[in-house]
């Protein structure tokens, strides 16, 4: 892997500034990560001199751990793209052709200072935000983080409830099947039934 393409919290701002990113968050022991490493390394090499697109890695077990937690990485590999301050999940294929095609379609991100690469809708939004005070903008950031964290915690809680419900239903099913088996003793019933059928066939 080329030096400088593995990002950490210390290098993130410097390396991603002014660029649209395509980043793979990985764990060294992850089998799927190892499998796609040659393809991803090749893609990183192809874009290493790009002034607008950054293709990079983040080691979630090593120096990039805090960065992975910050952007909400839940599994490996996780691939995200877009504005470094507002990453989106990549949901496409992970083969060479799919990754190259997606990377080729990435557009330079909107620069909130110079308004370069911003579409009219983005320009309107930026100008509206510029009317807010620093405190108001910080409140928006804090509110977004609070709501996002709340949504993630709610999801986790509900999944845990479902898991407990599943375990209870599984236990109930096994108990019911045991009771049904004892009630009907179906093995012996089938044995006797088959013997009777066999006897009829021999007549």
C-alpha positions, -999 to +999 in steps of 0.1 A: +000+000+000+013+034-009+025+056+020+001+083+031-031+065+019-039+050+054-057+078+072-058+085+109-075+112+130-043+132+128-040+132+090-077+131+081-083+169+078-050+175+059-054+146+034-092+150+027-094+188+026-111+200-005-115+165-019-143+140-025-133+108-007-138+071-013-126+054+019-124+018+030-126+012+068-111-022+076-097-046+102-065-064+094-080-098+105-111-094+084-113-120+056-134-099+033-110-070+038-080-092+028-099-105-002-106-070-016-072-055-006-055-060-040-083-044-059-085-015-034-047-010-034-048-007-072-076+019-070-057+039-045-027+039-068-048+051-097-060+081-078-029+090-057-022+120-079-058+132-082-064+168-069-101+162-064-106+126-055-090+107-026-092+069-024-078+058+010-078+032+038-085+035+075-073+008+099-101+005+125-080-017+148-049+004+146-043+042+144-076+048+128-098+034+156-111+067+168-119+078+133-139+046+126-159+052+158-166+088+149-181+079+115-201+050+128-183+020+114-202-012+125-186-039+104-157-046+081-150-036+055-172-005+055-168+018+025-179+054+026-178+082+001-185+119-006-179+150+015-154+142+043-176+160+068-207+141+056-198+107+045-224+084+028-224+046+028-212+029-004-237+001-013-223-010-047-203-040-058-168-046-045-152-061-075-126-042-096-151-031-123-178-018-099-153+001-077-136+017-107-168+028-123-181+043-090-148+062-084-149+075-119-183+090-113-174+108-081-176+146-084-156+172-066-173+182-034-189+216-028-165+241-012-185+261+014-159+289+013-153+295-024-187+279-035-166+261-061-183+229-074-216+238-056-249+235-074-276+263-070-294+244-042-262+240-022-253+277-028-287+287-014-283+265+016-247+278+024-258+314+022-287+307+045-264+290+070-240+320+068-267+341+084-266+320+115-243+327+144-215+303+154-236+293+184-266+285+163-245+264+139-229+245+168-264+239+181-274+223+148-243+201+148-250+190+184-287+184+177-279+163+146-254+142+166-279+138+194-307+126+171-284+103+152-271+088+184-307+084+196-317+066+164-288+042+167-295+035+203-332+029+196-322+005+168-298-014+191-324-016+219-351-029+196-328-054+181-320-067+216-357-069+223-362-089+191-333-112+200-348-119+234-382-125+218-366-148+193-349-168+221-381-170+240-401-182+210-374-207+202-376-221+237-414-222+236-412-241+202-388-267+216-409-272+247-440-276+226-423-300+202-411-321+232-447-322+247-461-332+213-435-359+209-443-373+244-481-371+238-482-389+205-451-412+208-452-409+170-421-431+164-438-461+178-471-451+162-455-450+128-438-483+135-470-501+143-488-484+115-462-494+089-463-530+103-501-531+098-498-518+063-471-543+056-493-571+069-522-560+046-498-560+016-488-596+024-524-608+024 
